[in-house]
Amino acid sequence: MSNLEQTLSIIKPDAVERNLENEIKKEFISKGFKIVKEKKIQITKSEAEQFYKVHETKPFYNDLCSYLSSGPIVVMVLEKEDAVMANRDLMGATDPKKAEEGTLRKKYGVSIDKNSVHGSDSVENAKIEINFFFDN
Ligand code: CMP
């Protein structure tokens, strides 16, 4: 059975700053993802706080929101069969030190904060996150 899904991907400030945007997009395309929507933006800290609200009780919440709003990011809607899990597999573990060889965070991430990419963690959150950035 086919299960075409969409997921939200963010190329984070550390990767945009290092001009990795096109390289990372090519990684998605080569794995069969279609970039359905995309935009390069800089969000405010309060927008980052809304986006990461699920983490609001975590000790790293404040730094995380400061970081995501610290520079331009690229937000994309990616489409593929089982896109949510496929993107999580491609990204690898949150902490680049623990990420498997060949994953985006292993290749490009510099720390648990500067881990280069974000991806939705479930189909339900993907819908919420896509609507957050692309509300049309
Ligand atoms: P992301 O997938 O964007 O979702 C939340 C982010 O919080 C995560 O990537 C990390 O960059 C960041 N973060 C910082 N510290 C931690 C931590 N201890 N555990 C999980 N995520 C963390």
Backbone and ligand atoms as CSV (ligand in chain L), in Angstrom:
chain,resi,resn,atom,element,x,y,z
A,1,MET,N,N,0.849,-1.211,0.000
A,1,MET,CA,C,0.000,0.000,0.000
A,1,MET,C,C,0.871,1.243,0.000
A,2,SER,N,N,0.505,2.170,-0.855
A,2,SER,CA,C,1.311,3.402,-0.874
A,2,SER,C,C,0.901,4.319,0.273
A,3,ASN,N,N,1.861,5.004,0.824
A,3,ASN,CA,C,1.596,5.880,1.964
A,3,ASN,C,C,2.363,7.193,1.796
A,4,LEU,N,N,1.894,7.972,0.824
A,4,LEU,CA,C,2.558,9.242,0.545
A,4,LEU,C,C,2.325,10.200,1.711
A,5,GLU,N,N,3.415,10.715,2.254
A,5,GLU,CA,C,3.319,11.643,3.396
A,5,GLU,C,C,4.097,12.915,3.104
A,6,GLN,N,N,3.780,13.931,3.916
A,6,GLN,CA,C,4.587,15.154,3.911
A,6,GLN,C,C,5.164,15.353,5.303
A,7,THR,N,N,6.361,15.937,5.344
A,7,THR,CA,C,6.992,16.256,6.624
A,7,THR,C,C,7.637,17.629,6.519
A,8,LEU,N,N,7.842,18.262,7.668
A,8,LEU,CA,C,8.503,19.568,7.650
A,8,LEU,C,C,9.980,19.398,7.958
A,9,SER,N,N,10.780,20.034,7.130
A,9,SER,CA,C,12.227,20.024,7.344
A,9,SER,C,C,12.713,21.465,7.486
A,10,ILE,N,N,13.642,21.662,8.395
A,10,ILE,CA,C,14.289,22.978,8.530
A,10,ILE,C,C,15.798,22.789,8.397
A,11,ILE,N,N,16.396,23.587,7.521
A,11,ILE,CA,C,17.856,23.692,7.509
A,11,ILE,C,C,18.181,24.833,8.474
A,12,LYS,N,N,18.858,24.486,9.563
A,12,LYS,CA,C,19.028,25.417,10.694
A,12,LYS,C,C,20.140,26.451,10.433
A,13,PRO,N,N,20.199,27.496,11.273
A,13,PRO,CA,C,21.156,28.584,11.021
A,13,PRO,C,C,22.605,28.140,10.840
A,14,ASP,N,N,23.050,27.132,11.573
A,14,ASP,CA,C,24.467,26.722,11.438
A,14,ASP,C,C,24.770,26.232,10.027
A,15,ALA,N,N,23.808,25.533,9.420
A,15,ALA,CA,C,24.032,24.981,8.079
A,15,ALA,C,C,23.867,26.059,7.012
A,16,VAL,N,N,22.892,26.945,7.186
A,16,VAL,CA,C,22.708,28.034,6.219
A,16,VAL,C,C,23.959,28.919,6.227
A,17,GLU,N,N,24.441,29.199,7.435
A,17,GLU,CA,C,25.636,30.034,7.596
A,17,GLU,C,C,26.862,29.440,6.887
A,18,ARG,N,N,26.943,28.113,6.879
A,18,ARG,CA,C,28.078,27.449,6.214
A,18,ARG,C,C,27.795,27.125,4.745
A,19,ASN,N,N,26.746,27.755,4.200
A,19,ASN,CA,C,26.399,27.563,2.781
A,19,ASN,C,C,26.113,26.108,2.407
A,20,LEU,N,N,25.479,25.390,3.320
A,20,LEU,CA,C,25.194,23.970,3.057
A,20,LEU,C,C,23.795,23.737,2.495
A,21,GLU,N,N,23.091,24.819,2.262
A,21,GLU,CA,C,21.693,24.712,1.828
A,21,GLU,C,C,21.528,23.816,0.588
A,22,ASN,N,N,22.287,24.110,-0.468
A,22,ASN,CA,C,22.110,23.332,-1.702
A,22,ASN,C,C,22.567,21.887,-1.541
A,23,GLU,N,N,23.659,21.701,-0.815
A,23,GLU,CA,C,24.164,20.344,-0.584
A,23,GLU,C,C,23.125,19.499,0.164
A,24,ILE,N,N,22.508,20.093,1.175
A,24,ILE,CA,C,21.512,19.351,1.963
A,24,ILE,C,C,20.259,19.088,1.126
A,25,LYS,N,N,19.844,20.064,0.334
A,25,LYS,CA,C,18.682,19.837,-0.548
A,25,LYS,C,C,18.959,18.684,-1.504
A,26,LYS,N,N,20.180,18.626,-2.037
A,26,LYS,CA,C,20.531,17.525,-2.949
A,26,LYS,C,C,20.434,16.180,-2.244
A,27,GLU,N,N,20.797,16.146,-0.964
A,27,GLU,CA,C,20.705,14.891,-0.192
A,27,GLU,C,C,19.244,14.427,-0.140
A,28,PHE,N,N,18.341,15.382,0.123
A,28,PHE,CA,C,16.918,15.012,0.175
A,28,PHE,C,C,16.455,14.493,-1.187
A,29,ILE,N,N,16.809,15.228,-2.233
A,29,ILE,CA,C,16.348,14.855,-3.579
A,29,ILE,C,C,16.904,13.480,-3.967
A,30,SER,N,N,18.177,13.239,-3.633
A,30,SER,CA,C,18.774,11.956,-4.011
A,30,SER,C,C,18.155,10.786,-3.251
A,31,LYS,N,N,17.528,11.074,-2.122
A,31,LYS,CA,C,16.829,10.008,-1.373
A,31,LYS,C,C,15.368,9.902,-1.793
A,32,GLY,N,N,14.984,10.630,-2.825
A,32,GLY,CA,C,13.633,10.494,-3.362
A,32,GLY,C,C,12.598,11.436,-2.781
A,33,PHE,N,N,13.044,12.395,-1.970
A,33,PHE,CA,C,12.087,13.383,-1.465
A,33,PHE,C,C,11.824,14.427,-2.540
A,34,LYS,N,N,10.568,14.869,-2.602
A,34,LYS,CA,C,10.214,15.994,-3.455
A,34,LYS,C,C,10.075,17.219,-2.550
A,35,ILE,N,N,10.738,18.314,-2.930
A,35,ILE,CA,C,10.588,19.557,-2.148
A,35,ILE,C,C,9.364,20.284,-2.691
A,36,VAL,N,N,8.262,20.160,-1.951
A,36,VAL,CA,C,6.973,20.647,-2.431
A,36,VAL,C,C,6.836,22.154,-2.209
A,37,LYS,N,N,7.338,22.623,-1.073
A,37,LYS,CA,C,7.329,24.057,-0.759
A,37,LYS,C,C,8.623,24.373,-0.060
A,38,GLU,N,N,9.087,25.594,-0.221
A,38,GLU,CA,C,10.275,25.994,0.531
A,38,GLU,C,C,10.354,27.506,0.613
A,39,LYS,N,N,10.950,27.985,1.678
A,39,LYS,CA,C,11.236,29.418,1.791
A,39,LYS,C,C,12.381,29.622,2.764
A,40,LYS,N,N,13.140,30.686,2.488
A,40,LYS,CA,C,14.240,31.056,3.385
A,40,LYS,C,C,13.759,32.256,4.182
A,41,ILE,N,N,13.794,32.130,5.494
A,41,ILE,CA,C,13.258,33.187,6.361
A,41,ILE,C,C,14.121,33.312,7.606
A,42,GLN,N,N,13.915,34.395,8.334
A,42,GLN,CA,C,14.460,34.465,9.700
A,42,GLN,C,C,13.276,34.694,10.615
A,43,ILE,N,N,13.138,33.865,11.648
A,43,ILE,CA,C,11.993,33.981,12.543
A,43,ILE,C,C,12.403,34.726,13.814
A,44,THR,N,N,11.408,35.259,14.512
A,44,THR,CA,C,11.670,35.949,15.778
A,44,THR,C,C,11.792,34.909,16.891
A,45,LYS,N,N,12.328,35.358,18.022
A,45,LYS,CA,C,12.438,34.427,19.144
A,45,LYS,C,C,11.050,33.959,19.581
A,46,SER,N,N,10.078,34.854,19.564
A,46,SER,CA,C,8.751,34.420,20.014
A,46,SER,C,C,8.125,33.415,19.035
A,47,GLU,N,N,8.411,33.539,17.754
A,47,GLU,CA,C,7.949,32.517,16.799
A,47,GLU,C,C,8.643,31.176,17.071
A,48,ALA,N,N,9.941,31.230,17.388
A,48,ALA,CA,C,10.657,29.993,17.708
A,48,ALA,C,C,10.069,29.351,18.972
A,49,GLU,N,N,9.695,30.191,19.931
A,49,GLU,CA,C,9.089,29.669,21.170
A,49,GLU,C,C,7.776,28.956,20.883
A,50,GLN,N,N,7.012,29.522,19.953
A,50,GLN,CA,C,5.749,28.865,19.561
A,50,GLN,C,C,6.038,27.547,18.849
A,51,PHE,N,N,6.987,27.589,17.925
A,51,PHE,CA,C,7.299,26.400,17.137
A,51,PHE,C,C,7.756,25.244,18.029
A,52,TYR,N,N,8.614,25.568,19.013
A,52,TYR,CA,C,9.184,24.526,19.880
A,52,TYR,C,C,8.425,24.386,21.204
A,53,LYS,N,N,7.144,24.782,21.212
A,53,LYS,CA,C,6.368,24.792,22.464
A,53,LYS,C,C,6.381,23.443,23.193
A,54,VAL,N,N,6.428,22.346,22.432
A,54,VAL,CA,C,6.465,21.015,23.072
A,54,VAL,C,C,7.678,20.861,23.991
A,55,HIS,N,N,8.697,21.676,23.771
A,55,HIS,CA,C,9.919,21.576,24.583
A,55,HIS,C,C,9.972,22.619,25.684
A,56,GLU,N,N,8.847,23.318,25.937
A,56,GLU,CA,C,8.942,24.506,26.802
A,56,GLU,C,C,9.395,24.218,28.234
A,57,THR,N,N,9.206,22.989,28.692
A,57,THR,CA,C,9.647,22.684,30.063
A,57,THR,C,C,11.102,22.190,30.122
A,58,LYS,N,N,11.714,22.033,28.969
A,58,LYS,CA,C,13.079,21.477,28.943
A,58,LYS,C,C,14.116,22.543,29.305
A,59,PRO,N,N,15.200,22.124,29.932
A,59,PRO,CA,C,16.227,23.103,30.330
A,59,PRO,C,C,16.872,23.813,29.138
A,60,PHE,N,N,16.847,23.175,27.969
A,60,PHE,CA,C,17.503,23.775,26.801
A,60,PHE,C,C,16.570,24.663,25.971
A,61,TYR,N,N,15.320,24.827,26.429
A,61,TYR,CA,C,14.307,25.540,25.629
A,61,TYR,C,C,14.728,26.962,25.243
A,62,ASN,N,N,15.199,27.724,26.207
A,62,ASN,CA,C,15.542,29.126,25.929
A,62,ASN,C,C,16.674,29.227,24.897
A,63,ASP,N,N,17.726,28.466,25.106
A,63,ASP,CA,C,18.856,28.493,24.169
A,63,ASP,C,C,18.424,28.014,22.777
A,64,LEU,N,N,17.596,26.993,22.762
A,64,LEU,CA,C,17.112,26.433,21.502
A,64,LEU,C,C,16.355,27.491,20.690
A,65,CYS,N,N,15.507,28.252,21.379
A,65,CYS,CA,C,14.698,29.266,20.691
A,65,CYS,C,C,15.554,30.452,20.274
A,66,SER,N,N,16.520,30.827,21.096
A,66,SER,CA,C,17.448,31.899,20.705
A,66,SER,C,C,18.204,31.467,19.464
A,67,TYR,N,N,18.648,30.234,19.482
A,67,TYR,CA,C,19.438,29.717,18.370
A,67,TYR,C,C,18.649,29.678,17.054
A,68,LEU,N,N,17.440,29.113,17.094
A,68,LEU,CA,C,16.681,28.971,15.833
A,68,LEU,C,C,16.337,30.335,15.224
A,69,SER,N,N,16.290,31.366,16.089
A,69,SER,CA,C,15.959,32.710,15.587
A,69,SER,C,C,17.208,33.555,15.336
A,70,SER,N,N,18.379,32.941,15.434
A,70,SER,CA,C,19.634,33.711,15.362
A,70,SER,C,C,20.095,34.043,13.944
A,71,GLY,N,N,19.504,33.409,12.942
A,71,GLY,CA,C,19.928,33.659,11.562
A,71,GLY,C,C,18.946,33.025,10.606
A,72,PRO,N,N,19.175,33.210,9.305
A,72,PRO,CA,C,18.261,32.639,8.315
A,72,PRO,C,C,18.169,31.107,8.402
A,73,ILE,N,N,16.982,30.618,8.109
A,73,ILE,CA,C,16.734,29.171,8.043
A,73,ILE,C,C,16.000,28.883,6.730
A,74,VAL,N,N,16.060,27.638,6.302
A,74,VAL,CA,C,15.284,27.233,5.123
A,74,VAL,C,C,14.242,26.226,5.596
A,75,VAL,N,N,12.970,26.560,5.401
A,75,VAL,CA,C,11.910,25.621,5.782
A,75,VAL,C,C,11.329,24.999,4.522
A,76,MET,N,N,11.127,23.698,4.585
A,76,MET,CA,C,10.672,22.961,3.398
A,76,MET,C,C,9.604,21.943,3.777
A,77,VAL,N,N,8.669,21.754,2.864
A,77,VAL,CA,C,7.743,20.624,2.967
A,77,VAL,C,C,8.301,19.546,2.046
A,78,LEU,N,N,8.615,18.397,2.621
A,78,LEU,CA,C,9.166,17.275,1.858
A,78,LEU,C,C,8.100,16.202,1.695
A,79,GLU,N,N,8.043,15.626,0.513
A,79,GLU,CA,C,7.031,14.602,0.232
A,79,GLU,C,C,7.682,13.333,-0.305
A,80,LYS,N,N,7.216,12.219,0.214
A,80,LYS,CA,C,7.754,10.911,-0.189
A,80,LYS,C,C,6.898,9.846,0.498
A,81,GLU,N,N,7.021,8.609,0.070
A,81,GLU,CA,C,6.413,7.505,0.808
A,81,GLU,C,C,6.983,7.504,2.230
A,82,ASP,N,N,6.142,7.416,3.223
A,82,ASP,CA,C,6.592,7.369,4.628
A,82,ASP,C,C,7.621,8.467,4.945
A,83,ALA,N,N,7.325,9.669,4.498
A,83,ALA,CA,C,8.295,10.772,4.575
A,83,ALA,C,C,8.774,11.074,6.003
A,84,VAL,N,N,7.883,10.959,6.978
A,84,VAL,CA,C,8.268,11.358,8.341
A,84,VAL,C,C,9.414,10.480,8.842
A,85,MET,N,N,9.217,9.164,8.753
A,85,MET,CA,C,10.263,8.240,9.223
A,85,MET,C,C,11.495,8.284,8.318
A,86,ALA,N,N,11.257,8.383,7.010
A,86,ALA,CA,C,12.385,8.416,6.069
A,86,ALA,C,C,13.277,9.620,6.359
A,87,ASN,N,N,12.656,10.749,6.678
A,87,ASN,CA,C,13.454,11.944,6.983
A,87,ASN,C,C,14.191,11.777,8.307
A,88,ARG,N,N,13.544,11.173,9.281
A,88,ARG,CA,C,14.227,10.962,10.565
A,88,ARG,C,C,15.426,10.018,10.390
A,89,ASP,N,N,15.243,9.007,9.564
A,89,ASP,CA,C,16.361,8.097,9.283
A,89,ASP,C,C,17.502,8.843,8.595
A,90,LEU,N,N,17.150,9.680,7.629
A,90,LEU,CA,C,18.186,10.414,6.892
A,90,LEU,C,C,18.907,11.413,7.801
A,91,MET,N,N,18.170,12.032,8.727
A,91,MET,CA,C,18.796,13.019,9.636
A,91,MET,C,C,19.730,12.353,10.646
A,92,GLY,N,N,19.340,11.216,11.173
A,92,GLY,CA,C,20.128,10.557,12.217
A,92,GLY,C,C,19.804,11.098,13.595
A,93,ALA,N,N,20.534,10.611,14.595
A,93,ALA,CA,C,20.254,10.969,15.988
A,93,ALA,C,C,20.402,12.474,16.214
A,94,THR,N,N,19.635,12.978,17.192
A,94,THR,CA,C,19.639,14.416,17.514
A,94,THR,C,C,21.050,14.930,17.766
A,95,ASP,N,N,21.819,14.133,18.516
A,95,ASP,CA,C,23.194,14.525,18.835
A,95,ASP,C,C,24.132,14.013,17.734
A,96,PRO,N,N,24.745,14.913,16.981
A,96,PRO,CA,C,25.619,14.467,15.870
A,96,PRO,C,C,26.674,13.442,16.298
A,97,LYS,N,N,27.098,13.519,17.553
A,97,LYS,CA,C,28.111,12.554,18.045
A,97,LYS,C,C,27.559,11.127,18.062
A,98,LYS,N,N,26.224,11.018,18.185
A,98,LYS,CA,C,25.596,9.691,18.263
A,98,LYS,C,C,24.976,9.270,16.930
A,99,ALA,N,N,25.006,10.164,15.951
A,99,ALA,CA,C,24.343,9.876,14.669
A,99,ALA,C,C,25.170,8.885,13.847
A,100,GLU,N,N,24.439,8.054,13.094
A,100,GLU,CA,C,25.106,7.035,12.265
A,100,GLU,C,C,25.812,7.646,11.061
A,101,GLU,N,N,26.836,6.944,10.601
A,101,GLU,CA,C,27.540,7.333,9.375
A,101,GLU,C,C,26.551,7.537,8.234
A,102,GLY,N,N,26.793,8.542,7.451
A,102,GLY,CA,C,25.947,8.772,6.270
A,102,GLY,C,C,24.739,9.640,6.547
A,103,THR,N,N,24.398,9.858,7.842
A,103,THR,CA,C,23.234,10.695,8.135
A,103,THR,C,C,23.624,12.180,8.060
A,104,LEU,N,N,22.597,13.009,7.893
A,104,LEU,CA,C,22.859,14.450,7.732
A,104,LEU,C,C,23.505,15.051,8.980
A,105,ARG,N,N,23.027,14.636,10.146
A,105,ARG,CA,C,23.596,15.229,11.366
A,105,ARG,C,C,25.026,14.757,11.603
A,106,LYS,N,N,25.313,13.527,11.205
A,106,LYS,CA,C,26.695,13.045,11.310
A,106,LYS,C,C,27.596,13.837,10.361
A,107,LYS,N,N,27.103,14.046,9.142
A,107,LYS,CA,C,27.916,14.731,8.132
A,107,LYS,C,C,28.082,16.212,8.417
A,108,TYR,N,N,26.999,16.851,8.829
A,108,TYR,CA,C,27.020,18.318,8.869
A,108,TYR,C,C,26.893,18.905,10.272
A,109,GLY,N,N,26.321,18.174,11.221
A,109,GLY,CA,C,26.050,18.722,12.543
A,109,GLY,C,C,27.332,19.003,13.307
A,110,VAL,N,N,27.301,20.051,14.135
A,110,VAL,CA,C,28.493,20.366,14.923
A,110,VAL,C,C,28.277,20.127,16.415
A,111,SER,N,N,27.030,20.150,16.878
A,111,SER,CA,C,26.724,19.904,18.291
A,111,SER,C,C,25.244,19.577,18.398
A,112,ILE,N,N,24.806,19.236,19.601
A,112,ILE,CA,C,23.377,18.887,19.764
A,112,ILE,C,C,22.486,20.088,19.439
A,113,ASP,N,N,22.978,21.294,19.671
A,113,ASP,CA,C,22.198,22.492,19.313
A,113,ASP,C,C,22.338,22.793,17.828
A,114,LYS,N,N,23.581,22.830,17.401
A,114,LYS,CA,C,23.852,23.136,15.988
A,114,LYS,C,C,23.866,21.827,15.206
A,115,ASN,N,N,22.685,21.205,15.148
A,115,ASN,CA,C,22.621,19.888,14.492
A,115,ASN,C,C,22.059,19.960,13.071
A,116,SER,N,N,22.122,21.154,12.507
A,116,SER,CA,C,21.941,21.397,11.053
A,116,SER,C,C,20.533,21.238,10.487
A,117,VAL,N,N,19.784,20.252,10.971
A,117,VAL,CA,C,18.453,20.026,10.410
A,117,VAL,C,C,17.440,19.670,11.502
A,118,HIS,N,N,16.207,20.059,11.242
A,118,HIS,CA,C,15.076,19.625,12.066
A,118,HIS,C,C,14.127,18.852,11.170
A,119,GLY,N,N,13.464,17.858,11.714
A,119,GLY,CA,C,12.413,17.152,10.973
A,119,GLY,C,C,11.287,16.777,11.917
A,120,SER,N,N,10.070,16.815,11.416
A,120,SER,CA,C,8.912,16.461,12.244
A,120,SER,C,C,9.070,15.041,12.789
A,121,ASP,N,N,8.579,14.825,14.026
A,121,ASP,CA,C,8.768,13.506,14.645
A,121,ASP,C,C,7.562,12.578,14.513
A,122,SER,N,N,6.464,13.070,13.941
A,122,SER,CA,C,5.288,12.213,13.732
A,122,SER,C,C,4.438,12.839,12.630
A,123,VAL,N,N,3.534,12.043,12.095
A,123,VAL,CA,C,2.649,12.550,11.039
A,123,VAL,C,C,1.781,13.680,11.593
A,124,GLU,N,N,1.334,13.506,12.825
A,124,GLU,CA,C,0.490,14.525,13.460
A,124,GLU,C,C,1.257,15.847,13.616
A,125,ASN,N,N,2.476,15.762,14.127
A,125,ASN,CA,C,3.272,16.987,14.288
A,125,ASN,C,C,3.681,17.578,12.947
A,126,ALA,N,N,3.867,16.728,11.944
A,126,ALA,CA,C,4.210,17.238,10.607
A,126,ALA,C,C,3.111,18.178,10.119
A,127,LYS,N,N,1.853,17.776,10.324
A,127,LYS,CA,C,0.729,18.623,9.880
A,127,LYS,C,C,0.751,19.949,10.628
A,128,ILE,N,N,0.983,19.888,11.925
A,128,ILE,CA,C,1.013,21.109,12.743
A,128,ILE,C,C,2.170,22.013,12.296
A,129,GLU,N,N,3.335,21.412,12.100
A,129,GLU,CA,C,4.530,22.195,11.745
A,129,GLU,C,C,4.419,22.777,10.334
A,130,ILE,N,N,3.832,22.019,9.404
A,130,ILE,CA,C,3.641,22.544,8.034
A,130,ILE,C,C,2.691,23.738,8.086
A,131,ASN,N,N,1.608,23.607,8.844
A,131,ASN,CA,C,0.656,24.723,8.956
A,131,ASN,C,C,1.279,25.931,9.636
A,132,PHE,N,N,2.198,25.677,10.543
A,132,PHE,CA,C,2.856,26.782,11.251
A,132,PHE,C,C,3.600,27.684,10.258
A,133,PHE,N,N,4.304,27.070,9.323
A,133,PHE,CA,C,5.125,27.863,8.396
A,133,PHE,C,C,4.432,28.177,7.070
A,134,PHE,N,N,3.505,27.323,6.663
A,134,PHE,CA,C,2.847,27.517,5.364
A,134,PHE,C,C,1.331,27.493,5.601
A,135,ASP,N,N,0.804,28.639,6.019
A,135,ASP,CA,C,-0.591,28.631,6.454
A,135,ASP,C,C,-1.543,29.038,5.321
A,136,ASN,N,N,-1.263,28.520,4.104
A,136,ASN,CA,C,-2.217,28.848,3.041
A,136,ASN,C,C,-2.863,27.582,2.472
L,1,CMP,P1,P,15.275,19.321,16.874
L,1,CMP,O1,O,15.016,18.059,16.142
L,1,CMP,O2,O,15.174,20.595,16.099
L,1,CMP,O3,O,14.261,19.425,18.106
L,1,CMP,C1,C,14.580,20.077,19.306
L,1,CMP,C2,C,16.007,20.497,19.390
L,1,CMP,O4,O,16.501,20.756,20.687
L,1,CMP,C3,C,16.894,19.382,18.901
L,1,CMP,O5,O,16.745,19.249,17.500
L,1,CMP,C4,C,18.269,19.836,19.386
L,1,CMP,O6,O,18.931,20.662,18.445
L,1,CMP,C5,C,17.924,20.690,20.603
L,1,CMP,N1,N,18.465,20.169,21.850
L,1,CMP,C6,C,19.356,20.785,22.645
L,1,CMP,N2,N,19.648,20.050,23.726
L,1,CMP,C7,C,18.948,18.908,23.622
L,1,CMP,C8,C,18.831,17.741,24.419
L,1,CMP,N3,N,19.507,17.590,25.564
L,1,CMP,N4,N,18.001,16.759,23.999
L,1,CMP,C9,C,17.277,16.892,22.841
L,1,CMP,N5,N,17.352,17.997,22.043
L,1,CMP,C10,C,18.169,18.980,22.421
